Amino acid sequence: MRRALSALALAALLLAGCTYHVRQVGDDHFLRTPVAWEIGTTSVHDVVRDLGPPDIVRASPDGLVFVYRAQRRVTPGFVVTAYLNLFSYEAKREQDATLVATFGKDDVLKAYGVSAAPSDDLRGDMGL
Amino acid sequence: MKRAALAGALVLAALAPCGCGLATLTFDSTIGPLTPAPPLHDLTVGEEFHVTETGPVGTLGDNALLRPYPRDVIRRLSAPSSFWAAAQGIQAFLTSISPIANRTAQVGGSTPTEMPPELQPGTALESALALLGPPDLWLRRESGSLLLYRDASRRVWSFYVGVPPPAALLVPIPFISSLRFRYISERERAQKLMLFFDADDALLEARLGVDSDAEVQ
C-alpha cells in the first residue's frame, strides 16, 4: 500500500505541469480500407463506393480530383509556474495523411496515391 | 502614508500577473513585447482581441505596446457579436476550471444522418435541391452534375488532475499551480453526402459518409 502510494505520488510529480493535447481532424479510414482500383478502369463511382464522399473535390478541364485527408496534431507542453510562468516548453507535431485520386474527362481513374499513416509514438510526440 | 504604500504595493502585485507589471513595462519599452504572463500578454499589448472557445486571444502587431486594456475593447464590446463572444468566454472559463469537460459542436446541419427515402435513382435534380437545400459544392458538367453536402462535428474531451487553476492563484504556496496534469483530446469529423446526376439531371447514385450503410443503387 505504501509502495503504491509512493508510486502514485512520484507519477504525479513527474507529470506535474504537463499538458498533452491531441487533435484529430478527419477520418483516416482510407488508410485502412483495401482497394483494388485499376487505372483506366475504376470509375468515380467505384472510388466513392469504396471510401465514401471525399473531403475535397477539385474540378479542372481535364477531369476531377478527389482528396481524402486526415490530420493528427499533438501539442505536449510543460510549464513551471509560481503565479507567473517561470519556464515553459511546448513541442508541436503535425502529420497529414492524404489520398489523392485524379480522373479523366470520362470519370475514369487516371492516377492515385496515398501517403503514409501518421505515427502516434509518444517519443515522437514529445519531440525527442 | 504606510497605508498608501501598502495599497500601491497591493495594486502592483495584482497587476503583475496580468502582464501589466513593472517587468512588462520595462521589457515592452526597451526590448520589445515580452511579458512573464504569456496568456494575457497578447491581450494587453496586442490588438484585434476576440474570444474563442479556448478563451480570449489577441494579435500581436508591429506596434505592440503596453496598455492597460485591449486597444479596441470599446468597439468590440459594443458590437452585436459581443454577447456570443461573452458566451464563448464563459464556456472557456467553465471548461478551464472543470476537472472533466466534454464539449461538442456542430457546424452546418443540412446533411442528413440517414439517407432520405425520397432520394431514389431517377429523382430529379430540382427535387433533390428542394429536399436538401443548397449544397456546399455543385459541379455542373455536360456529362452530369455532382452535388456535395458536408457538415462538421467536433468533440473535445479533457480532464486534469491536480490543483484547479483559479484556486492555485489564491493559495499562497509557490509552485502549487504546477501540480497539475492536463489531457485534451479533440476530434473533428465530417458528415458528407454526395449525389451524382446524369446529363438529364436525374439521380444516378447517392452516397453518405463511409460509416453509413445507407445508399441508393
Contacts between the chains, C-beta under 8 A, distances in Angstrom:
chain1	res1	chain2	res2	distance
A	12	B	161	7.2
A	12	B	162	7.5
A	12	B	179	7.2
A	12	B	181	7.5
A	15	B	161	7.7
A	15	B	181	4.1
A	16	B	162	7.0
A	16	B	178	5.4
A	16	B	179	4.9
A	16	B	180	6.7
A	16	B	181	6.7
A	17	B	178	4.3
A	17	B	179	7.7
A	17	B	180	6.9
A	17	B	181	7.8
A	18	B	181	5.2
A	18	B	182	7.5
A	19	B	181	7.6
A	19	B	182	4.5
A	19	B	183	7.7
A	19	B	184	7.3
A	20	B	182	7.4
A	20	B	183	5.1
A	20	B	184	7.2
A	21	B	183	7.9
A	21	B	184	4.2
A	21	B	186	7.3
A	22	B	184	7.0
A	22	B	185	5.2
A	22	B	186	6.8
A	23	B	186	4.2
A	23	B	187	7.9
A	23	B	188	7.6
A	24	B	186	7.0
A	24	B	187	5.2
A	24	B	188	7.0
A	25	B	188	4.4
A	26	B	188	7.1
A	26	B	189	7.2
A	26	B	190	6.8
A	27	B	189	6.1
A	27	B	190	7.6
A	27	B	209	8.0
A	27	B	210	7.4
A	27	B	211	7.7
A	29	B	210	5.8
A	33	B	210	7.7
A	44	B	196	7.6
A	45	B	196	6.7
A	45	B	204	7.7
A	45	B	205	5.8
A	48	B	194	5.9
A	48	B	196	8.0
A	48	B	205	7.7
A	48	B	207	5.1
A	49	B	207	7.0
A	51	B	210	5.9
A	52	B	192	6.7
A	52	B	194	7.9
A	52	B	207	6.2
A	52	B	208	7.4
A	52	B	209	5.2
A	52	B	210	3.1
A	52	B	211	7.7
A	53	B	148	6.1
A	53	B	150	7.8
A	53	B	192	3.8
A	53	B	193	6.7
A	53	B	194	3.8
A	53	B	207	5.8
A	53	B	208	7.7
A	53	B	209	6.7
A	54	B	192	8.0
A	55	B	190	6.7
A	55	B	192	7.8
A	57	B	137	5.8
A	57	B	139	6.9
A	57	B	146	7.2
A	57	B	148	6.0
A	59	B	139	5.0
A	59	B	141	7.6
A	64	B	139	7.6
A	64	B	146	7.8
A	79	B	178	7.1
A	80	B	175	7.1
A	80	B	178	5.3
A	81	B	175	7.4
A	81	B	177	5.1
A	81	B	178	5.4
A	82	B	174	4.2
A	82	B	175	5.0
A	82	B	177	7.4
A	82	B	178	7.4
A	83	B	17	5.7
A	83	B	169	6.9
A	83	B	174	7.5
A	83	B	177	7.3
A	84	B	16	7.3
A	84	B	17	6.1
A	84	B	36	4.3
A	84	B	37	6.0
A	85	B	36	6.3
A	85	B	37	6.9
A	85	B	38	5.9
A	88	B	38	7.2
A	105	B	143	7.9
A	106	B	143	7.9
A	107	B	143	7.0
